[in-house]
Amino acid sequence: MRSIATVTIFLCATLLCLSRGPGSADEPANQLARDILKQLVETNTTDSVGSTTVAAEAMAQRFREVGFPKEDVVVLGPNERKGNMVVRLRGTGAYRPILLIGHLDVVEARREDWTTDPFTLVEKDGYFYGRGTQDMKGEDAIFVTTLLRFKKEGYKPDRDIILALTADEEGGNFNGIDWLLKNHRELIDAEFVLNGDGGGVNTENGKPVNVSIDASEKLYADYELTVTNAGGHSSLPVPDNAIYHLADALSRLERHSFPFELNNVTRAYFGRMATVETGQKAADMKAILKNPPDPAAIERLSADPNDNATFRTTCVATRLEAGHANNALPQTARANVNCRILPGHSREEIRQTLIGVFRDPKITVRYVATHGESPDRALAQQSFPPVPLRPDVMHSLEQIAAQMWPGAPVIPTMATGASDAVYTTAAGLPTYGISGIAIDMDDVRAHGKDERIRTQSFYDGLEFRYRYLKALTSAESFSKPDSRDRNPL
């Protein structure tokens, strides 16, 4: 009778957890998550003057305080400012580990540009404001809080759960995931990866529209365009002014469209979105899936920047530099062109395409490498293909999403930006971008002024992460593939 009662209590507790609606996480957990978010936002982790080591050590201390063994909580990195934290919650070992990844660094923010201090967490009008709230200290705080909750509860997952909070995803020369893979692979080796810097709940005026999971992403690349000439006195203008010359080339780039292309993830995306959209847009999404796709439908969808970026490589000028004096013709004009490249294409291939677009031997096009150097050629290696959609990852996501956001379908997506998944996937660790934080599609402020997330969305994201990790790591939860039947990494 005692064992039956114990099982009954366990099942009732499990059902209660899975039946709770959004925002129903325990109030102490919400407060803990808010405190951690405040601590992270108010720790400057920009590349220019900040330190991810300070943030990493602060999170490590929280894990040590609740009883994580010293050997399971480490902070390490290439130098004193670029520290990364890795913590491991030990499980039964029935399955290989899951790796959770999140970056601690944030892009720069100037106080004069913001309504509030970007490095102070401000709660007002139902939002948390601060640099990194969207990208991605909100999700970092959720990761940390969830593992702390598991430890305090005495929860024993059926596999180890590893969390890596890292440096230099937004820029800088010491990307943390790349450094860990090259120097301490044993600390983060896993069967698959959940990336908090991808996916999410897309809303319109707070109403959930869909829940996305990133199973692919574009390849990031910068190219430097350079025009040079002899210059001269500004009172004697010449036809081949380097600035005009470069501006003309950039105008050609503005008018250029890369070819339409779909892969298995973007096909699934448009197929599911066609059931969500209505009218002409729904019809167009169905039409581009035909063989051959409808050119008129492609043209209409191309007017939407998000749709266009989903089925095309995109390149856009982001920086200009020219001249050496106000009263002199420029001797040099440079521009940076930022490209987001579809899977299956290489950086060098796109460099050659740009050369063809400009059709001008006086314009040099060099690839800008990670550390700022500009070689004549880029690597010919193609971006990685979309990862397979694992049944356990998808089924658990669909189940929890249906409980928390009824009617919002789960949509596989290709991230049009870039994340640390480029390193983990290339290293043989299938990576999925999944977040439970809801953001209005017209209120994406990552990298921008007055970055913010709804306070309720933050707490809902905390509840989602707690339920989702339980679903993936509980023997009583959804079935999963047997790790023994999978090829070792």
SVG drawing of the C-alpha trace seen along z (x, -y; Angstrom):
<svg xmlns="http://www.w3.org/2000/svg" viewBox="-9 -75 56 77">
<polyline fill="none" stroke="black" stroke-width="0.4" points="0.0,0.0 2.8,-2.4 4.4,-2.0 1.1,-2.3 0.4,-5.6 3.9,-6.8 3.2,-6.1 -0.2,-7.8 1.3,-10.9 4.0,-11.0 1.5,-10.7 -0.9,-13.3 2.0,-15.7 3.1,-15.1 -0.4,-15.6 -0.8,-18.8 2.5,-20.1 1.5,-19.4 -2.0,-20.8 -1.0,-24.2 -1.4,-27.1 1.2,-29.7 2.7,-31.8 1.9,-29.3 5.4,-28.6 6.0,-28.8 6.4,-32.3 9.8,-31.6 11.0,-30.4 9.8,-33.5 11.5,-35.7 14.7,-33.7 14.7,-34.0 14.1,-37.8 17.0,-38.2 19.3,-36.2 18.1,-38.3 18.8,-41.5 22.3,-40.2 23.1,-39.3 21.7,-42.5 23.6,-44.6 26.9,-42.8 28.4,-44.5 29.5,-41.8 30.1,-43.9 33.2,-43.1 34.6,-46.6 34.7,-47.0 32.7,-44.1 33.6,-40.7 31.8,-37.5 34.1,-36.0 32.4,-38.1 28.9,-36.9 30.2,-33.3 31.6,-33.3 28.4,-34.8 26.3,-32.0 28.9,-29.3 28.6,-30.6 24.8,-30.1 25.3,-26.5 27.9,-25.8 25.7,-27.3 22.9,-24.7 25.3,-21.8 26.6,-21.1 30.0,-19.4 33.0,-21.5 34.1,-19.3 30.8,-19.8 30.9,-23.6 33.9,-25.2 34.7,-28.6 37.4,-28.6 38.5,-30.5 41.3,-31.9 41.9,-35.0 40.6,-36.8 37.8,-38.6 36.4,-35.8 35.4,-33.2 32.8,-30.5 30.8,-28.6 30.0,-24.9 27.8,-23.1 26.6,-19.5 23.5,-18.1 24.2,-14.4 21.5,-11.9 21.1,-8.2 23.1,-7.8 20.4,-5.9 20.9,-8.2 23.7,-10.4 23.7,-14.0 21.8,-17.0 23.8,-20.2 22.1,-23.6 23.9,-26.6 23.5,-30.3 25.8,-33.3 26.6,-35.8 27.9,-38.6 25.7,-41.3 26.1,-43.9 27.1,-47.5 24.5,-50.0 24.9,-53.7 23.0,-55.4 22.2,-58.4 20.3,-56.2 18.1,-54.6 15.1,-55.7 16.4,-53.8 19.9,-52.8 20.7,-49.7 22.7,-48.1 20.1,-48.4 17.1,-46.1 14.0,-48.3 10.5,-46.9 7.8,-49.1 4.5,-48.9 4.6,-45.1 8.1,-44.8 11.7,-44.1 14.0,-46.6 17.7,-46.1 20.4,-45.1 20.3,-41.4 16.7,-40.9 15.8,-39.5 19.3,-38.5 19.8,-36.5 20.2,-37.0 16.5,-36.3 17.0,-32.8 20.3,-32.4 18.4,-33.3 15.8,-30.7 18.4,-28.0 20.1,-28.7 16.9,-28.9 15.6,-25.6 18.8,-23.7 18.8,-25.2 15.1,-24.1 16.0,-20.6 18.8,-20.4 16.7,-21.7 14.0,-19.2 16.4,-16.3 15.3,-15.6 17.3,-12.8 17.1,-13.1 17.6,-10.0 20.6,-11.7 23.1,-14.4 22.0,-17.9 24.9,-20.2 24.7,-24.0 27.3,-26.1 27.1,-29.9 29.7,-31.4 31.5,-34.4 31.7,-36.2 28.7,-35.1 27.9,-38.7 31.4,-39.5 35.0,-39.5 37.8,-37.0 37.2,-34.3 33.9,-32.5 33.2,-30.4 31.5,-27.4 34.2,-27.2 36.9,-27.4 35.3,-24.8 34.8,-22.4 38.5,-22.7 40.0,-22.7 37.5,-20.9 35.2,-18.8 34.8,-16.3 33.0,-18.9 30.2,-19.6 30.0,-16.4 26.3,-15.5 23.8,-13.6 22.2,-16.8 22.0,-20.5 19.2,-22.9 20.1,-26.4 18.2,-29.1 19.2,-31.7 16.7,-30.5 13.1,-29.6 10.4,-31.0 6.7,-31.9 5.7,-34.4 2.8,-36.6 0.7,-39.4 -0.4,-41.9 0.4,-39.3 -1.7,-36.5 0.4,-33.4 0.5,-32.7 3.1,-29.9 5.9,-28.2 9.1,-28.0 12.0,-25.6 15.2,-26.4 16.5,-23.3 18.7,-25.2 20.3,-28.6 22.0,-30.7 25.8,-31.1 27.1,-34.5 29.7,-36.3 31.2,-39.8 32.9,-41.2 35.0,-44.3 34.5,-46.3 37.4,-48.7 37.8,-51.4 41.0,-53.4 42.2,-56.3 44.7,-59.1 42.4,-61.6 43.2,-65.3 41.9,-68.8 38.2,-69.0 37.9,-72.1 38.8,-69.9 36.2,-67.1 36.9,-64.1 34.4,-61.6 35.8,-58.6 35.3,-59.8 35.8,-56.8 32.7,-57.4 30.4,-57.7 32.1,-54.7 31.4,-52.6 27.9,-54.0 27.1,-52.9 28.2,-49.4 26.1,-49.2 23.1,-50.4 23.6,-47.4 23.7,-45.1 20.5,-46.7 18.7,-45.7 20.1,-42.2 18.1,-39.2 19.7,-35.9 17.9,-32.8 14.8,-31.3 15.6,-28.1 13.9,-25.8 15.2,-23.0 13.4,-20.4 13.1,-22.8 11.9,-25.8 9.5,-23.6 8.0,-22.4 7.9,-26.0 5.9,-27.3 3.7,-24.2 2.6,-24.7 2.4,-28.5 0.0,-28.1 -2.4,-26.6 -2.0,-29.6 -2.1,-32.4 -5.2,-33.3 -6.2,-34.7 -3.5,-35.5 -0.6,-34.9 -1.7,-31.4 -2.3,-30.6 1.1,-32.0 2.8,-29.8 1.2,-26.7 2.1,-27.8 5.8,-28.1 5.8,-24.5 4.7,-23.2 7.1,-21.9 7.8,-24.2 7.1,-27.0 4.8,-29.8 7.0,-32.8 4.2,-35.3 3.8,-33.9 7.5,-34.1 7.5,-37.8 4.6,-38.6 6.1,-36.9 9.5,-38.5 8.0,-41.8 7.9,-40.5 11.5,-40.8 11.0,-37.7 9.7,-35.5 12.4,-36.8 15.2,-36.0 13.8,-32.5 14.1,-31.5 17.0,-33.6 20.6,-34.4 20.7,-38.1 23.5,-40.7 23.3,-44.2 25.7,-47.1 26.1,-47.8 29.1,-50.2 30.8,-52.9 34.2,-54.6 35.8,-57.1 38.0,-60.1 40.7,-61.6 39.8,-65.4 36.9,-67.6 38.7,-69.5 40.2,-66.5 38.8,-63.9 38.8,-60.5 41.7,-58.2 39.9,-55.2 36.3,-54.2 35.3,-51.1 32.1,-49.4 31.2,-46.3 28.6,-44.0 27.0,-41.6 25.5,-38.3 23.4,-35.6 23.9,-32.5 21.5,-29.7 22.6,-26.2 24.5,-24.4 26.5,-27.4 29.9,-28.6 31.3,-32.0 33.7,-31.9 30.8,-31.1 29.0,-34.2 32.2,-36.3 32.4,-35.3 28.7,-36.1 29.3,-39.6 32.2,-40.1 29.8,-39.2 27.1,-41.6 29.5,-44.5 31.2,-43.7 34.0,-46.1 37.7,-45.2 38.4,-48.4 36.4,-47.1 38.1,-44.5 35.9,-42.1 37.6,-40.4 36.2,-38.1 36.4,-39.5 37.5,-36.6 36.6,-36.2 39.7,-38.1 39.3,-41.0 41.8,-40.0 40.6,-40.2 42.0,-37.4 41.5,-37.5 39.5,-34.2 37.1,-32.7 36.9,-29.1 35.1,-26.9 33.4,-24.9 29.6,-25.0 27.3,-25.8 25.8,-22.8 22.6,-21.2 19.4,-21.2 19.5,-18.8 17.0,-15.9 13.9,-16.7 14.3,-14.2 11.0,-12.6 11.6,-13.1 12.5,-16.8 9.5,-17.5 6.9,-15.4 7.8,-16.8 7.8,-20.4 4.4,-19.8 2.9,-18.4 4.1,-21.2 3.3,-23.9 -0.3,-22.5 -0.7,-22.8 0.7,-26.3 -0.3,-27.9 -3.3,-26.0 -3.9,-26.5 -0.4,-27.8 1.2,-25.2 4.9,-24.2 6.7,-25.4 10.2,-24.2 12.2,-27.2 15.5,-28.2 17.1,-31.1 17.9,-33.9 20.4,-35.3 23.3,-33.4 24.0,-31.7 26.5,-29.4 24.7,-26.5 27.1,-27.0 29.8,-25.5 27.9,-22.8 26.3,-21.4 29.6,-21.5 31.1,-19.5 28.5,-16.7 26.1,-17.8 22.6,-18.3 21.3,-21.6 17.8,-22.9 16.9,-26.5 14.0,-26.3 12.7,-29.1 9.5,-29.6 9.8,-33.4 7.0,-35.0 7.8,-38.1 5.5,-40.1 6.7,-39.8 6.7,-43.6 8.6,-44.2 11.9,-42.4 14.4,-44.8 17.5,-42.5 20.6,-44.6 18.4,-47.8 17.4,-50.6 15.1,-49.9 15.5,-46.2 12.7,-44.5 10.6,-41.4 7.2,-41.1 7.4,-40.2 4.7,-37.5 6.5,-36.1 9.6,-35.7 7.8,-33.8 6.0,-31.7 9.3,-30.9 10.6,-29.8 7.6,-27.4 8.0,-26.1 11.7,-25.3 11.0,-23.5 8.3,-21.3 10.1,-20.7 13.4,-19.5 11.4,-17.3 9.6,-15.9 12.9,-15.1 14.6,-13.6 12.0,-11.7 11.6,-7.9 7.9,-8.4 7.6,-11.0 7.6,-10.7 9.5,-7.9 12.8,-8.7 15.3,-7.0 17.6,-4.5 21.1,-6.1 22.7,-2.7 21.2,-2.6 22.6,-5.9 26.0,-6.5 28.5,-7.8 29.8,-11.3"/>
</svg>
